[in-house]
Amino acid sequence: MRCCHADFSMTETSDRGFTLGMPTFTFGAGVLAEAGDNARELGLKRVALFTDRHLADGEYVAKVKASLAAANIEAIVYAEVSIEPTDTSFQEAARFARDAKVDGYVSVGGGSVIDTCKAANLYATHPAEFMTYVNAPIGAGQRVPAAVMPHIACPTTSGTGSETTGIAIFTLNSLNAKTGIISRRLIPTVALVDPDVTRSLPGNIVAATGFDCMSHALESITARAYPRRLNPAKGITRPVSQGANPFSDALAEKSLLLVGHFLVRAVRDASDTEARTEMMYAAMLAGIAFNAAGCHLPHGLSYAVSGLTKDWHVPGYPEGKTLVPHGMAVVLNNPSVWRHTAPSHPKRHLHCAACLGADIRDAADADAGDALAGRVIEMMRATNMPNGLDALGFGEDQVDALATGAEPQYRVIKNAPVDIGRDELKGLFRAALKYW
């Protein structure tokens, strides 16, 4: 796959540059113990430590708290983060942050915790009516006016990549649909990526977050190339996620190679330290990649799936409410999408399939969609993912509602390599109902 020549050729109106953003990150076993040193280096004295109830009394939060205490940094704990947060839970967290009067933030948890911490930091630092910063067209989409407080992110799952991005995703209750806030200013200041945290993760959580990682990488490589993105803004107004670019390609490719080799192993055997470490690294790489390139259809479609599913629960996730793990909602749309988008750039899709472990030696360009979709389906079956949207209770009679639920995700959908309208959305959901 060529990196920065034909795929990124300029047109008369092209943006000539792309901008990258990422935290200072430390990767390695045991690095959670460095939280205190990093906070002291940032000049912090009193921090809000965000986590969830499941993690609050566990060893990883304890390790971070001990490190902060050793550095003489006061930590005020907020353990009320909602898994799959909403606008309500974001606003509750922001009220806590305002009242806590802190000079920095530490998050210990998965994507929900890290995203909630980003939002709380934003609204406590730059108070505004909630929809002010929410992505257009759902919200006003106003730019974050200035820097937020320092944030040290400590991920405890291997998939979301939230520790590397300026994106905070939530469900807007009034629409029962997911949207988010995106700004380079929300990128954590420091990320401490410690693969030791994956030792205790159940296999089904590793599978769901691992497929989120995989899709971040696939969507980064197959996104509309940055010289041809639909948002023409340049310079300091250049969007955070700008389309496929040489940098995101390189990181996403490495992430896919790791996912293809290690995801199934990591799901099946919690004692496979190599596999779980490499999946943690893959998630970090894919997070940096998709922050720069952007996601597209699999994530855009997933938000409707998450919002419209009824009576679905996965062991290991919070009881008491219907919840489709984010990575599960994303991967259930993957094969349908790749069969649709492959004709736009078959060589990229074939390359992705090969990175994941597919044998493409005899594959022609016309086989690209099936090659990539087929390999993803193999991995879904090997990790006990549901067989399409039908398994979640969707049928032909709900395709129209799913399309309606996806339509507000214009910011994400327009990053696809092909133009998508309502009829295409309906066709993609229909093709995702069952795979085998």
C-alpha positions in Angstrom: 0.0 0.0 0.0 1.5 3.3 -1.1 1.7 5.8 1.8 2.0 9.4 0.7 1.9 9.6 -3.1 -1.1 8.6 -5.2 -3.4 8.1 -2.3 -2.8 11.6 -1.1 -2.5 13.5 -4.3 -3.6 17.1 -4.1 -6.4 18.8 -5.9 -6.8 22.5 -6.5 -8.7 23.0 -3.3 -6.8 20.5 -1.1 -5.5 21.3 2.3 -1.7 21.0 1.9 -1.1 19.9 5.4 -2.3 17.7 8.2 -2.0 18.3 12.0 -1.3 15.7 14.6 -2.1 15.8 18.3 -1.2 13.3 21.0 -0.3 13.2 24.7 3.1 12.5 26.2 2.7 8.8 26.8 4.6 6.2 28.8 4.0 2.5 27.9 5.1 -0.4 30.1 4.3 -2.7 32.9 4.0 -0.9 36.2 3.9 2.6 34.9 0.7 3.5 36.9 3.1 4.0 39.8 4.5 7.0 37.9 1.3 9.0 38.3 2.6 11.0 41.2 5.9 11.9 39.6 4.0 13.1 36.5 1.5 15.1 38.5 4.3 16.8 40.5 6.2 17.6 37.2 3.0 19.3 36.0 3.0 21.4 39.1 -0.2 19.9 40.5 -1.2 20.1 44.2 -4.8 18.9 44.3 -6.4 16.7 41.6 -9.7 15.1 40.9 -9.3 11.4 40.4 -12.1 10.0 38.1 -13.0 6.3 38.1 -16.1 4.1 38.4 -17.6 2.1 41.2 -16.2 -1.2 39.9 -12.7 0.1 40.0 -12.8 2.4 42.9 -11.7 -0.1 45.5 -9.4 -2.1 43.3 -5.6 -2.3 42.9 -5.2 0.0 40.0 -6.9 3.0 41.6 -5.0 2.1 44.9 -1.7 2.1 43.0 -2.4 5.6 41.5 -3.6 7.0 44.8 -0.5 5.7 46.6 1.7 7.3 43.9 0.0 10.6 44.2 0.2 10.5 48.0 3.9 9.8 47.8 4.3 12.9 45.7 2.3 14.9 48.3 -0.6 15.5 45.9 -4.1 15.5 47.3 -6.6 13.4 45.3 -10.4 13.9 45.5 -12.0 10.8 44.2 -15.1 10.8 41.9 -16.3 7.2 41.4 -19.8 7.9 40.0 -18.8 7.7 36.3 -21.5 5.9 34.3 -20.4 3.1 31.9 -21.5 4.4 28.5 -22.0 7.9 29.8 -24.9 10.3 29.0 -25.3 14.1 28.9 -26.7 13.8 32.4 -23.7 11.9 33.8 -21.3 14.3 32.1 -23.0 17.3 33.7 -23.0 15.6 37.1 -19.3 15.0 36.8 -18.7 18.6 35.7 -20.6 19.9 38.8 -18.3 17.8 41.0 -15.2 19.1 39.2 -16.3 22.7 39.6 -17.0 22.3 43.3 -13.8 20.3 44.0 -11.6 23.3 43.0 -8.7 21.3 41.7 -5.7 22.2 39.6 -5.6 19.0 37.6 -7.2 15.7 36.7 -6.4 12.0 36.8 -8.6 9.3 35.2 -8.3 5.6 36.0 -10.6 3.4 33.9 -11.8 2.6 30.4 -13.1 5.0 27.8 -16.2 6.0 29.7 -14.1 7.2 32.7 -11.5 9.0 30.5 -14.2 10.6 28.4 -16.1 11.7 31.4 -13.0 13.2 32.9 -12.3 15.2 29.7 -15.8 16.6 29.7 -15.7 17.5 33.4 -12.4 19.2 32.9 -13.8 21.2 30.0 -17.0 22.4 31.6 -15.3 23.2 34.9 -12.6 25.2 33.2 -14.8 26.9 30.6 -18.3 26.9 31.9 -21.0 27.0 29.2 -24.5 25.7 28.4 -24.0 22.0 27.9 -24.7 21.9 24.1 -22.2 24.7 23.4 -19.3 22.4 22.7 -21.2 19.3 21.5 -20.5 18.4 17.9 -22.7 20.0 15.2 -25.3 19.5 13.9 -26.6 18.0 17.2 -24.9 20.7 19.3 -23.5 24.2 18.6 -20.1 22.8 17.9 -18.3 25.8 19.3 -14.5 25.6 19.7 -13.0 25.2 23.1 -11.7 28.7 23.8 -8.5 27.9 25.6 -6.5 25.3 27.3 -8.1 23.1 30.0 -6.4 21.8 33.2 -3.7 19.1 33.0 -5.1 15.5 32.7 -3.2 12.3 33.4 -5.1 9.4 31.8 -4.5 5.8 33.0 -6.5 3.4 30.8 -7.6 0.0 32.2 -9.0 -1.6 29.0 -7.3 -2.4 25.7 -9.4 -0.9 23.0 -10.9 2.6 23.2 -7.7 4.6 22.9 -9.4 7.4 24.7 -6.1 8.2 26.5 -4.7 9.5 23.2 -7.7 11.4 21.8 -9.4 14.7 22.0 -12.8 13.1 21.8 -15.4 12.5 24.5 -18.4 10.4 23.5 -21.8 10.2 25.3 -25.5 9.4 24.8 -27.7 12.4 24.5 -30.8 11.3 26.4 -33.2 13.5 24.5 -32.4 11.8 21.2 -31.4 8.5 22.6 -28.3 8.8 20.3 -24.6 9.0 20.8 -22.7 12.1 20.0 -19.6 13.8 21.4 -17.3 16.7 21.9 -14.0 16.9 20.0 -11.1 19.3 20.4 -7.4 19.0 20.5 -7.5 20.8 23.8 -9.2 17.7 25.3 -6.3 15.4 24.5 -4.9 14.2 27.9 -1.6 15.9 28.9 0.0 12.5 29.9 -1.1 8.9 29.2 0.2 6.1 31.4 -0.5 2.9 29.5 0.2 0.0 31.8 -0.5 -3.5 30.2 -0.6 -5.0 33.7 -4.2 -3.8 34.0 -5.4 -6.3 31.4 -4.6 -9.3 33.5 -7.9 -9.1 35.3 -10.1 -8.4 32.3 -12.8 -11.0 31.4 -12.4 -12.3 27.9 -15.7 -10.8 26.6 -14.5 -7.3 27.6 -11.2 -7.9 25.9 -13.1 -9.0 22.8 -15.4 -6.0 22.7 -12.6 -3.4 23.4 -10.3 -5.3 21.0 -12.8 -5.0 18.2 -13.1 -1.3 18.9 -9.4 -1.0 18.5 -9.5 -3.0 15.3 -12.2 -0.8 13.8 -10.4 2.4 14.8 -7.4 1.2 12.7 -9.5 -0.1 9.8 -11.6 3.2 9.7 -8.4 5.3 9.8 -6.8 3.5 6.8 -10.1 3.5 4.8 -11.2 7.0 5.6 -11.5 9.6 2.9 -7.9 10.9 2.3 -7.1 14.2 3.9 -6.7 16.2 0.7 -10.2 15.3 -0.3 -12.1 15.7 3.0 -15.4 17.6 3.0 -14.5 20.0 5.8 -12.2 22.6 4.0 -11.0 24.3 7.2 -7.2 24.8 7.3 -4.6 26.2 9.7 -5.6 26.5 13.3 -9.2 25.7 12.4 -8.2 22.4 10.7 -10.4 19.7 12.2 -9.0 17.2 14.7 -9.8 14.3 12.5 -8.8 15.1 9.0 -9.0 11.9 7.0 -6.4 9.2 6.2 -2.9 10.6 6.1 0.6 9.0 6.0 1.1 9.2 9.8 -2.3 7.6 10.7 -1.7 4.9 8.0 1.6 3.9 9.6 0.2 3.5 13.1 -3.1 1.9 12.0 -1.2 -0.7 9.9 0.9 -1.7 12.9 -2.2 -1.9 15.1 -3.9 -4.2 12.6 -0.9 -6.5 12.5 -1.0 -6.8 16.2 -4.8 -7.3 16.4 -4.7 -10.0 13.7 -2.0 -11.9 15.6 -3.0 -11.4 19.2 -6.7 -10.5 19.7 -8.1 -14.1 19.7 -5.3 -15.2 22.0 -5.9 -12.4 24.4 -9.6 -13.2 24.6 -9.1 -16.9 25.1 -6.4 -16.8 27.7 -6.1 -14.2 30.5 -2.6 -15.6 31.4 -1.3 -14.9 27.9 0.7 -11.8 29.0 2.3 -11.3 25.5 -1.1 -11.2 23.8 -2.7 -8.9 26.3 0.3 -6.5 26.3 0.4 -6.3 22.5 -3.4 -5.6 22.5 -2.8 -2.7 24.9 -0.1 -1.3 22.6 -2.3 -1.8 19.5 -5.1 0.1 21.2 -2.8 3.0 21.9 -1.5 3.1 18.3 -5.0 2.9 16.9 -6.2 5.7 19.2 -3.5 8.1 17.9 -4.3 7.0 14.4 -8.0 7.6 14.5 -7.7 10.8 16.4 -5.8 12.2 13.4 -7.7 10.4 10.6 -11.2 10.0 12.1 -13.6 7.2 12.2 -16.4 6.7 9.7 -19.3 4.3 9.0 -18.8 1.5 11.5 -18.8 4.0 14.4 -21.5 6.1 12.8 -23.8 3.1 12.5 -22.9 1.8 15.9 -24.5 4.7 17.7 -27.9 3.9 16.4 -27.5 0.2 17.4 -26.5 1.2 20.9 -29.4 3.6 21.2 -32.2 1.3 19.9 -31.3 -2.0 21.4 -33.7 -3.4 24.0 -33.1 -6.0 26.7 -29.5 -6.8 26.0 -26.9 -7.4 28.6 -23.3 -8.8 28.5 -21.8 -10.5 31.6 -19.1 -8.3 33.1 -20.9 -5.0 32.3 -23.1 -3.1 34.7 -26.4 -4.8 35.6 -29.8 -3.1 35.6 -29.9 -1.5 32.1 -29.7 -2.5 28.5 -26.1 -2.0 27.4 -24.4 -3.0 24.1 -20.6 -2.7 24.7 -19.4 0.0 22.3 -16.9 -2.3 20.5 -19.6 -4.9 20.0 -21.9 -2.4 18.4 -19.1 -1.3 16.2 -17.9 -4.7 15.0 -21.4 -5.9 14.2 -21.5 -3.3 11.3 -18.0 -3.9 10.1 -18.4 -6.7 7.5 -21.4 -4.9 5.9 -19.4 -1.7 5.6 -16.3 -3.2 4.1 -18.2 -4.9 1.4 -19.8 -1.6 0.5 -16.6 0.6 0.7 -14.1 -1.7 -0.8 -14.7 -0.6 -4.5 -13.6 2.9 -3.5 -10.1 1.7 -2.7 -9.7 -2.1 -3.1 -6.0 -2.2 -2.5 -6.3 -0.5 0.9 -9.1 -3.0 1.9 -7.0 -5.9 0.7 -4.0 -4.6 2.6 -6.1 -4.4 5.8 -7.3 -8.0 5.3 -3.7 -9.2 5.0 -2.7 -7.3 8.1 -5.4 -9.1 10.0 -4.2 -12.4 8.7 -6.2 -13.1 5.6 -4.6 -15.0 2.7 -5.0 -12.6 -0.2 -2.4 -14.1 -2.6 -5.0 -14.9 -5.2 -7.4 -12.1 -4.5 -8.3 -9.6 -7.2 -9.5 -6.0 -6.5 -13.1 -7.3 -6.9 -12.5 -9.6 -3.9 -11.4 -6.9 -1.5 -14.7 -6.4 0.3 -15.3 -10.1 0.9 -11.7 -10.7 1.9 -11.8 -8.1 4.6 -15.3 -8.8 5.7 -14.6 -12.5 5.7 -11.5 -12.2 8.0 -13.4 -10.0 10.4 -16.2 -12.5 10.6 -13.7 -15.3 11.3 -12.4 -13.3 14.3 -16.0 -12.5 15.4 -16.8 -16.2 15.5 -13.6 -17.1 17.2 -14.4 -14.7 20.1 -18.1 -15.4 20.4 -19.4 -12.2 19.1 -23.2 -12.1 18.2 -24.1 -13.1 14.6 -25.1 -9.7 13.3 -27.8 -7.3 14.5 -30.5 -10.0 14.4 -28.9 -11.5 17.5 -29.6 -8.2 19.3 -33.3 -8.4 18.3 -33.3 -6.3 15.2 -35.1 -7.3 12.0 -36.1 -5.9 8.6 -38.9 -3.9 10.2 -36.4 -1.8 12.2 -34.0 -1.0 9.4 -35.7 2.3 8.8 -35.4 3.3 12.5 -31.7 2.4 12.5 -31.1 4.6 9.5 -32.9 7.5 11.2 -30.8 6.9 14.3 -27.6 7.0 12.3 -28.4 10.1 10.2 -27.4 12.6 12.9 -23.9 11.2 12.9 -23.0 13.3 9.8 -19.6 14.4 11.3 -18.5 10.8 11.3 -20.3 9.4 8.3 -19.0 12.1 5.9 -15.5 10.8 6.6 -16.3 7.6 4.7 -14.5 7.0 1.4 -17.9 7.0 -0.4 -20.9 9.3 -0.3 -23.7 7.9 1.9 -27.3 8.8 2.0 -30.4 7.3 3.7 -30.8 4.5 1.2 -27.2 3.4 1.6 -27.6 3.5 5.4 -30.6 1.2 5.2 -28.7 -1.1 2.9 -25.8 -1.3 5.3 -28.0 -2.1 8.3 -29.9 -4.7 6.3 -26.7 -6.4 5.2 -25.6 -6.4 8.9 -28.6 -8.4 10.2 -26.9 -11.8 9.9 -23.5 -13.0 8.7 -23.4 -16.7 9.0 
